[in-house]
Amino acid sequence: MKKVKHMEPISKKKIATLYTQISQEIFNIGVNTQKIDIIDNKILILAQSKRMPALEALSEEYRELVMSLDAALSTKYKKMLKQKVELLFDIQVTSLFRDYDPVTENSCTVICFK
């Protein structure tokens, strides 16, 4: 007999938990604050989280390197978030956008799905 996995309904609490888990996995730093809105087939996440101390230490002298690392880490974050959202909620993510402002330590993530 084949087991059928029960998919979770989309909820702000589950998204907040998932977002924080990924942040801890990649950056070893949690999220200070998050505001999540679900509008039609879009999830909007506004969050504030501390910058990785190593990147902060290098940012003044190695600006280009830190910018490249920021981009690579953001790409990794988006890939993990997309995979986990699709798996947990059994939805197809069509687009995922994320940007982080190191000065204010704010990020904005938009997840679009079918």
Helices and strands as residue ranges (DSSP letters): H 12-27, E 33-39, E 42-48, H 53-58, H 63-89, E 93-101, E 106-113
